[in-house]
Amino acid sequence: MNRGATWTYGWYREGEYLDGNTCLWWIRLPDCPYMVGENGFTFLYYRRPGGYDPGTYEVRIWIEDRFQGAYRFVIVPAP
């Protein structure tokens, strides 16, 4: 991506929005992941206050106004 390109991420549980942000690629902004490496990459993680409740979670990614994809994972109740 070009430096300054807009990208957005959103965290969801059972389809309900939890958190996210719109950031600029390779531009350091508060509350945005920072880029590392020569070619630029980043890591997304979500620290849910109080931990994760059981359910289906998803992180969704957009570049500019184009949806890029989602990653879904499930938290099961402790036995």
Biopython code that builds the backbone (N, CA, C, O; Angstrom):
import numpy as np
from Bio.PDB.StructureBuilder import StructureBuilder

atoms = [
    (1, "MET", "N", (0.843, -1.180, 0.000)),
    (1, "MET", "CA", (0.000, 0.000, 0.000)),
    (1, "MET", "C", (0.884, 1.238, 0.000)),
    (1, "MET", "O", (2.025, 1.203, 0.462)),
    (2, "ASN", "N", (0.359, 2.295, -0.507)),
    (2, "ASN", "CA", (1.086, 3.551, -0.508)),
    (2, "ASN", "C", (1.039, 4.201, 0.868)),
    (2, "ASN", "O", (0.049, 4.087, 1.592)),
    (3, "ARG", "N", (2.108, 4.874, 1.210)),
    (3, "ARG", "CA", (2.160, 5.611, 2.468)),
    (3, "ARG", "C", (0.983, 6.601, 2.499)),
    (3, "ARG", "O", (0.742, 7.336, 1.542)),
    (4, "GLY", "N", (0.264, 6.596, 3.621)),
    (4, "GLY", "CA", (-0.872, 7.488, 3.783)),
    (4, "GLY", "C", (-2.211, 6.918, 3.333)),
    (4, "GLY", "O", (-3.243, 7.568, 3.499)),
    (5, "ALA", "N", (-2.211, 5.698, 2.758)),
    (5, "ALA", "CA", (-3.477, 5.077, 2.350)),
    (5, "ALA", "C", (-4.346, 4.820, 3.584)),
    (5, "ALA", "O", (-3.849, 4.426, 4.640)),
    (6, "THR", "N", (-5.638, 5.048, 3.430)),
    (6, "THR", "CA", (-6.576, 4.824, 4.532)),
    (6, "THR", "C", (-6.897, 3.333, 4.635)),
    (6, "THR", "O", (-7.206, 2.681, 3.638)),
    (7, "TRP", "N", (-6.818, 2.809, 5.853)),
    (7, "TRP", "CA", (-7.240, 1.435, 6.089)),
    (7, "TRP", "C", (-8.003, 1.393, 7.409)),
    (7, "TRP", "O", (-7.723, 2.157, 8.333)),
    (8, "THR", "N", (-8.961, 0.496, 7.476)),
    (8, "THR", "CA", (-9.849, 0.417, 8.628)),
    (8, "THR", "C", (-9.930, -1.022, 9.094)),
    (8, "THR", "O", (-9.959, -1.950, 8.285)),
    (9, "TYR", "N", (-9.965, -1.198, 10.400)),
    (9, "TYR", "CA", (-10.200, -2.522, 10.962)),
    (9, "TYR", "C", (-11.325, -2.419, 11.980)),
    (9, "TYR", "O", (-11.494, -1.388, 12.631)),
    (10, "GLY", "N", (-12.088, -3.489, 12.111)),
    (10, "GLY", "CA", (-13.172, -3.541, 13.084)),
    (10, "GLY", "C", (-13.230, -4.906, 13.740)),
    (10, "GLY", "O", (-13.078, -5.930, 13.074)),
    (11, "TRP", "N", (-13.449, -4.920, 15.046)),
    (11, "TRP", "CA", (-13.609, -6.153, 15.814)),
    (11, "TRP", "C", (-15.094, -6.326, 16.125)),
    (11, "TRP", "O", (-15.771, -5.376, 16.522)),
    (12, "TYR", "N", (-15.597, -7.561, 15.939)),
    (12, "TYR", "CA", (-17.010, -7.857, 16.124)),
    (12, "TYR", "C", (-17.160, -9.134, 16.949)),
    (12, "TYR", "O", (-16.319, -10.031, 16.897)),
    (13, "ARG", "N", (-18.254, -9.191, 17.713)),
    (13, "ARG", "CA", (-18.642, -10.424, 18.404)),
    (13, "ARG", "C", (-20.097, -10.689, 18.059)),
    (13, "ARG", "O", (-20.962, -9.838, 18.271)),
    (14, "GLU", "N", (-20.360, -11.878, 17.525)),
    (14, "GLU", "CA", (-21.710, -12.259, 17.104)),
    (14, "GLU", "C", (-22.302, -11.192, 16.186)),
    (14, "GLU", "O", (-23.501, -10.920, 16.237)),
    (15, "GLY", "N", (-21.460, -10.588, 15.346)),
    (15, "GLY", "CA", (-21.905, -9.576, 14.390)),
    (15, "GLY", "C", (-22.039, -8.180, 14.957)),
    (15, "GLY", "O", (-22.310, -7.240, 14.209)),
    (16, "GLU", "N", (-21.856, -8.014, 16.268)),
    (16, "GLU", "CA", (-21.977, -6.703, 16.906)),
    (16, "GLU", "C", (-20.605, -6.036, 17.014)),
    (16, "GLU", "O", (-19.646, -6.641, 17.493)),
    (17, "TYR", "N", (-20.524, -4.796, 16.567)),
    (17, "TYR", "CA", (-19.267, -4.047, 16.582)),
    (17, "TYR", "C", (-18.776, -3.844, 18.012)),
    (17, "TYR", "O", (-19.544, -3.445, 18.888)),
    (18, "LEU", "N", (-17.480, -4.122, 18.244)),
    (18, "LEU", "CA", (-16.867, -3.936, 19.556)),
    (18, "LEU", "C", (-15.881, -2.770, 19.578)),
    (18, "LEU", "O", (-15.889, -1.947, 20.494)),
    (19, "ASP", "N", (-15.037, -2.716, 18.558)),
    (19, "ASP", "CA", (-13.957, -1.734, 18.561)),
    (19, "ASP", "C", (-13.323, -1.706, 17.186)),
    (19, "ASP", "O", (-13.523, -2.620, 16.386)),
    (20, "GLY", "N", (-12.565, -0.667, 16.910)),
    (20, "GLY", "CA", (-11.852, -0.568, 15.647)),
    (20, "GLY", "C", (-11.355, 0.848, 15.445)),
    (20, "GLY", "O", (-11.495, 1.698, 16.324)),
    (21, "ASN", "N", (-10.774, 1.096, 14.283)),
    (21, "ASN", "CA", (-10.223, 2.408, 14.006)),
    (21, "ASN", "C", (-9.938, 2.528, 12.509)),
    (21, "ASN", "O", (-9.781, 1.528, 11.810)),
    (22, "THR", "N", (-9.875, 3.751, 12.043)),
    (22, "THR", "CA", (-9.408, 4.050, 10.691)),
    (22, "THR", "C", (-8.046, 4.710, 10.836)),
    (22, "THR", "O", (-7.882, 5.658, 11.603)),
    (23, "CYS", "N", (-7.072, 4.200, 10.092)),
    (23, "CYS", "CA", (-5.690, 4.632, 10.223)),
    (23, "CYS", "C", (-5.110, 4.983, 8.850)),
    (23, "CYS", "O", (-5.733, 4.738, 7.817)),
    (24, "LEU", "N", (-3.935, 5.548, 8.862)),
    (24, "LEU", "CA", (-3.210, 5.853, 7.632)),
    (24, "LEU", "C", (-1.950, 4.999, 7.605)),
    (24, "LEU", "O", (-1.178, 4.981, 8.563)),
    (25, "TRP", "N", (-1.752, 4.292, 6.496)),
    (25, "TRP", "CA", (-0.623, 3.379, 6.364)),
    (25, "TRP", "C", (0.698, 4.138, 6.463)),
    (25, "TRP", "O", (0.922, 5.114, 5.748)),
    (26, "TRP", "N", (1.547, 3.687, 7.336)),
    (26, "TRP", "CA", (2.880, 4.240, 7.580)),
    (26, "TRP", "C", (2.849, 5.646, 8.179)),
    (26, "TRP", "O", (3.871, 6.332, 8.180)),
    (27, "ILE", "N", (1.707, 6.083, 8.684)),
    (27, "ILE", "CA", (1.615, 7.363, 9.379)),
    (27, "ILE", "C", (1.301, 7.051, 10.843)),
    (27, "ILE", "O", (0.303, 6.395, 11.140)),
    (28, "ARG", "N", (2.145, 7.517, 11.744)),
    (28, "ARG", "CA", (1.968, 7.237, 13.174)),
    (28, "ARG", "C", (0.832, 8.097, 13.729)),
    (28, "ARG", "O", (0.919, 9.325, 13.744)),
    (29, "LEU", "N", (-0.244, 7.428, 14.188)),
    (29, "LEU", "CA", (-1.393, 8.097, 14.769)),
    (29, "LEU", "C", (-1.731, 7.447, 16.105)),
    (29, "LEU", "O", (-1.516, 6.248, 16.279)),
    (30, "PRO", "N", (-2.257, 8.223, 17.052)),
    (30, "PRO", "CA", (-2.667, 7.617, 18.333)),
    (30, "PRO", "C", (-3.715, 6.531, 18.090)),
    (30, "PRO", "O", (-4.575, 6.668, 17.220)),
    (31, "ASP", "N", (-3.631, 5.468, 18.859)),
    (31, "ASP", "CA", (-4.596, 4.359, 18.806)),
    (31, "ASP", "C", (-4.593, 3.583, 17.491)),
    (31, "ASP", "O", (-5.543, 2.855, 17.205)),
    (32, "CYS", "N", (-3.539, 3.728, 16.687)),
    (32, "CYS", "CA", (-3.404, 2.950, 15.454)),
    (32, "CYS", "C", (-2.189, 2.044, 15.571)),
    (32, "CYS", "O", (-1.180, 2.437, 16.157)),
    (33, "PRO", "N", (-2.270, 0.824, 15.018)),
    (33, "PRO", "CA", (-1.094, -0.037, 14.999)),
    (33, "PRO", "C", (0.033, 0.645, 14.225)),
    (33, "PRO", "O", (-0.225, 1.418, 13.301)),
    (34, "TYR", "N", (1.260, 0.366, 14.594)),
    (34, "TYR", "CA", (2.387, 0.962, 13.865)),
    (34, "TYR", "C", (2.962, -0.050, 12.890)),
    (34, "TYR", "O", (2.819, -1.259, 13.068)),
    (35, "MET", "N", (3.607, 0.458, 11.871)),
    (35, "MET", "CA", (4.177, -0.364, 10.809)),
    (35, "MET", "C", (5.614, -0.723, 11.162)),
    (35, "MET", "O", (6.329, 0.056, 11.793)),
    (36, "VAL", "N", (6.017, -1.899, 10.750)),
    (36, "VAL", "CA", (7.386, -2.355, 10.969)),
    (36, "VAL", "C", (7.922, -2.967, 9.679)),
    (36, "VAL", "O", (7.151, -3.301, 8.779)),
    (37, "GLY", "N", (9.220, -3.110, 9.593)),
    (37, "GLY", "CA", (9.849, -3.755, 8.445)),
    (37, "GLY", "C", (10.009, -2.829, 7.258)),
    (37, "GLY", "O", (9.362, -1.786, 7.170)),
    (38, "GLU", "N", (10.878, -3.225, 6.350)),
    (38, "GLU", "CA", (11.150, -2.431, 5.151)),
    (38, "GLU", "C", (9.912, -2.245, 4.278)),
    (38, "GLU", "O", (9.661, -1.148, 3.778)),
    (39, "ASN", "N", (9.142, -3.311, 4.096)),
    (39, "ASN", "CA", (7.970, -3.250, 3.226)),
    (39, "ASN", "C", (6.701, -2.850, 3.960)),
    (39, "ASN", "O", (5.665, -2.621, 3.336)),
    (40, "GLY", "N", (6.775, -2.767, 5.256)),
    (40, "GLY", "CA", (5.628, -2.352, 6.050)),
    (40, "GLY", "C", (4.633, -3.464, 6.297)),
    (40, "GLY", "O", (3.981, -3.942, 5.368)),
    (41, "PHE", "N", (4.517, -3.869, 7.522)),
    (41, "PHE", "CA", (3.459, -4.770, 7.936)),
    (41, "PHE", "C", (3.108, -4.404, 9.366)),
    (41, "PHE", "O", (3.845, -3.677, 10.033)),
    (42, "THR", "N", (1.987, -4.908, 9.825)),
    (42, "THR", "CA", (1.547, -4.608, 11.175)),
    (42, "THR", "C", (0.837, -5.820, 11.747)),
    (42, "THR", "O", (0.567, -6.790, 11.038)),
    (43, "PHE", "N", (0.541, -5.756, 13.023)),
    (43, "PHE", "CA", (-0.186, -6.803, 13.729)),
    (43, "PHE", "C", (-1.405, -6.176, 14.374)),
    (43, "PHE", "O", (-1.330, -5.073, 14.915)),
    (44, "LEU", "N", (-2.522, -6.872, 14.318)),
    (44, "LEU", "CA", (-3.728, -6.425, 14.996)),
    (44, "LEU", "C", (-4.017, -7.370, 16.139)),
    (44, "LEU", "O", (-3.932, -8.589, 15.992)),
    (45, "TYR", "N", (-4.355, -6.805, 17.265)),
    (45, "TYR", "CA", (-4.796, -7.618, 18.383)),
    (45, "TYR", "C", (-5.800, -6.803, 19.168)),
    (45, "TYR", "O", (-5.808, -5.574, 19.106)),
    (46, "TYR", "N", (-6.641, -7.495, 19.905)),
    (46, "TYR", "CA", (-7.698, -6.834, 20.656)),
    (46, "TYR", "C", (-7.655, -7.371, 22.072)),
    (46, "TYR", "O", (-7.814, -8.568, 22.308)),
    (47, "ARG", "N", (-7.442, -6.478, 22.989)),
    (47, "ARG", "CA", (-7.438, -6.842, 24.412)),
    (47, "ARG", "C", (-8.776, -6.425, 24.997)),
    (47, "ARG", "O", (-8.974, -5.280, 25.403)),
    (48, "ARG", "N", (-9.663, -7.363, 25.026)),
    (48, "ARG", "CA", (-11.017, -7.088, 25.515)),
    (48, "ARG", "C", (-10.981, -6.894, 27.029)),
    (48, "ARG", "O", (-10.528, -7.782, 27.753)),
    (49, "PRO", "N", (-11.457, -5.733, 27.522)),
    (49, "PRO", "CA", (-11.495, -5.515, 28.971)),
    (49, "PRO", "C", (-12.299, -6.618, 29.658)),
    (49, "PRO", "O", (-13.446, -6.871, 29.289)),
    (50, "GLY", "N", (-11.716, -7.261, 30.634)),
    (50, "GLY", "CA", (-12.394, -8.342, 31.333)),
    (50, "GLY", "C", (-12.277, -9.687, 30.645)),
    (50, "GLY", "O", (-12.828, -10.675, 31.131)),
    (51, "GLY", "N", (-11.572, -9.749, 29.523)),
    (51, "GLY", "CA", (-11.388, -11.011, 28.808)),
    (51, "GLY", "C", (-12.475, -11.239, 27.767)),
    (51, "GLY", "O", (-13.387, -10.429, 27.605)),
    (52, "TYR", "N", (-12.357, -12.331, 27.087)),
    (52, "TYR", "CA", (-13.291, -12.680, 26.013)),
    (52, "TYR", "C", (-14.440, -13.509, 26.559)),
    (52, "TYR", "O", (-14.222, -14.506, 27.249)),
    (53, "ASP", "N", (-15.674, -13.095, 26.248)),
    (53, "ASP", "CA", (-16.840, -13.921, 26.521)),
    (53, "ASP", "C", (-16.925, -14.972, 25.430)),
    (53, "ASP", "O", (-16.455, -14.737, 24.317)),
    (54, "PRO", "N", (-17.520, -16.143, 25.723)),
    (54, "PRO", "CA", (-17.695, -17.133, 24.664)),
    (54, "PRO", "C", (-18.498, -16.545, 23.503)),
    (54, "PRO", "O", (-19.387, -15.718, 23.702)),
    (55, "GLY", "N", (-18.173, -16.979, 22.311)),
    (55, "GLY", "CA", (-18.903, -16.518, 21.137)),
    (55, "GLY", "C", (-18.028, -16.517, 19.904)),
    (55, "GLY", "O", (-16.857, -16.893, 19.954)),
    (56, "THR", "N", (-18.609, -16.089, 18.797)),
    (56, "THR", "CA", (-17.898, -16.000, 17.527)),
    (56, "THR", "C", (-17.428, -14.562, 17.335)),
    (56, "THR", "O", (-18.226, -13.624, 17.349)),
    (57, "TYR", "N", (-16.133, -14.411, 17.157)),
    (57, "TYR", "CA", (-15.507, -13.105, 16.958)),
    (57, "TYR", "C", (-14.986, -13.012, 15.539)),
    (57, "TYR", "O", (-14.744, -14.020, 14.875)),
    (58, "GLU", "N", (-14.819, -11.770, 15.088)),
    (58, "GLU", "CA", (-14.339, -11.550, 13.734)),
    (58, "GLU", "C", (-13.612, -10.208, 13.693)),
    (58, "GLU", "O", (-14.027, -9.244, 14.335)),
    (59, "VAL", "N", (-12.526, -10.162, 12.931)),
    (59, "VAL", "CA", (-11.890, -8.888, 12.622)),
    (59, "VAL", "C", (-12.052, -8.685, 11.118)),
    (59, "VAL", "O", (-11.779, -9.587, 10.325)),
    (60, "ARG", "N", (-12.500, -7.486, 10.737)),
    (60, "ARG", "CA", (-12.743, -7.155, 9.330)),
    (60, "ARG", "C", (-11.798, -6.027, 8.925)),
    (60, "ARG", "O", (-11.526, -5.114, 9.705)),
    (61, "ILE", "N", (-11.304, -6.107, 7.689)),
    (61, "ILE", "CA", (-10.321, -5.144, 7.193)),
    (61, "ILE", "C", (-10.821, -4.495, 5.901)),
    (61, "ILE", "O", (-11.347, -5.174, 5.019)),
    (62, "TRP", "N", (-10.651, -3.177, 5.801)),
    (62, "TRP", "CA", (-10.943, -2.413, 4.589)),
    (62, "TRP", "C", (-9.698, -1.616, 4.213)),
    (62, "TRP", "O", (-8.981, -1.135, 5.090)),
    (63, "ILE", "N", (-9.444, -1.476, 2.939)),
    (63, "ILE", "CA", (-8.435, -0.553, 2.424)),
    (63, "ILE", "C", (-9.202, 0.450, 1.582)),
    (63, "ILE", "O", (-9.904, 0.098, 0.634)),
    (64, "GLU", "N", (-9.043, 1.723, 1.965)),
    (64, "GLU", "CA", (-9.878, 2.792, 1.404)),
    (64, "GLU", "C", (-11.326, 2.381, 1.632)),
    (64, "GLU", "O", (-11.701, 2.169, 2.785)),
    (65, "ASP", "N", (-12.147, 2.257, 0.627)),
    (65, "ASP", "CA", (-13.545, 1.863, 0.820)),
    (65, "ASP", "C", (-13.814, 0.431, 0.361)),
    (65, "ASP", "O", (-14.969, 0.043, 0.181)),
    (66, "ARG", "N", (-12.751, -0.356, 0.171)),
    (66, "ARG", "CA", (-12.895, -1.724, -0.343)),
    (66, "ARG", "C", (-12.683, -2.753, 0.765)),
    (66, "ARG", "O", (-11.626, -2.797, 1.395)),
    (67, "PHE", "N", (-13.696, -3.572, 0.989)),
    (67, "PHE", "CA", (-13.589, -4.651, 1.972)),
    (67, "PHE", "C", (-12.559, -5.661, 1.492)),
    (67, "PHE", "O", (-12.625, -6.123, 0.353)),
    (68, "GLN", "N", (-11.605, -6.006, 2.355)),
    (68, "GLN", "CA", (-10.526, -6.923, 1.989)),
    (68, "GLN", "C", (-10.748, -8.342, 2.490)),
    (68, "GLN", "O", (-10.286, -9.302, 1.873)),
    (69, "GLY", "N", (-11.448, -8.476, 3.596)),
    (69, "GLY", "CA", (-11.691, -9.806, 4.125)),
    (69, "GLY", "C", (-11.873, -9.778, 5.627)),
    (69, "GLY", "O", (-11.804, -8.727, 6.264)),
    (70, "ALA", "N", (-12.107, -10.962, 6.178)),
    (70, "ALA", "CA", (-12.354, -11.104, 7.606)),
    (70, "ALA", "C", (-11.715, -12.390, 8.099)),
    (70, "ALA", "O", (-11.546, -13.352, 7.350)),
    (71, "TYR", "N", (-11.366, -12.381, 9.371)),
    (71, "TYR", "CA", (-10.878, -13.590, 10.027)),
    (71, "TYR", "C", (-11.797, -13.851, 11.209)),
    (71, "TYR", "O", (-12.004, -12.974, 12.049)),
    (72, "ARG", "N", (-12.345, -15.054, 11.274)),
    (72, "ARG", "CA", (-13.297, -15.425, 12.306)),
    (72, "ARG", "C", (-12.667, -16.466, 13.227)),
    (72, "ARG", "O", (-11.929, -17.348, 12.789)),
    (73, "PHE", "N", (-12.984, -16.336, 14.526)),
    (73, "PHE", "CA", (-12.544, -17.331, 15.483)),
    (73, "PHE", "C", (-13.617, -17.458, 16.571)),
    (73, "PHE", "O", (-14.421, -16.550, 16.781)),
    (74, "VAL", "N", (-13.609, -18.611, 17.256)),
    (74, "VAL", "CA", (-14.635, -18.919, 18.248)),
    (74, "VAL", "C", (-13.986, -19.128, 19.610)),
    (74, "VAL", "O", (-12.980, -19.826, 19.734)),
    (75, "ILE", "N", (-14.573, -18.518, 20.617)),
    (75, "ILE", "CA", (-14.178, -18.743, 22.015)),
    (75, "ILE", "C", (-15.257, -19.622, 22.632)),
    (75, "ILE", "O", (-16.436, -19.267, 22.634)),
    (76, "VAL", "N", (-14.849, -20.756, 23.149)),
    (76, "VAL", "CA", (-15.815, -21.688, 23.752)),
    (76, "VAL", "C", (-15.776, -21.523, 25.267)),
    (76, "VAL", "O", (-14.755, -21.119, 25.822)),
    (77, "PRO", "N", (-16.895, -21.837, 25.943)),
    (77, "PRO", "CA", (-16.916, -21.740, 27.407)),
    (77, "PRO", "C", (-15.919, -22.715, 28.040)),
    (77, "PRO", "O", (-15.683, -23.806, 27.520)),
    (78, "ALA", "N", (-15.350, -22.308, 29.149)),
    (78, "ALA", "CA", (-14.419, -23.190, 29.875)),
    (78, "ALA", "C", (-15.217, -24.379, 30.409)),
    (78, "ALA", "O", (-16.376, -24.241, 30.800)),
    (79, "PRO", "N", (-14.577, -25.549, 30.420)),
    (79, "PRO", "CA", (-15.292, -26.749, 30.924)),
    (79, "PRO", "C", (-15.550, -26.674, 32.411)),
    (79, "PRO", "O", (-16.135, -27.594, 32.984)),
]
sb = StructureBuilder()
sb.init_structure("model")
sb.init_model(0)
sb.init_chain("A")
sb.init_seg("    ")
for serial, (resi, resn, name, xyz) in enumerate(atoms, 1):
    if name == "N":
        sb.init_residue(resn, " ", resi, " ")
    sb.init_atom(name, np.array(xyz, "f"), 0.0, 1.0, " ", f" {name:<3s}", serial, name[0])
structure = sb.get_structure()
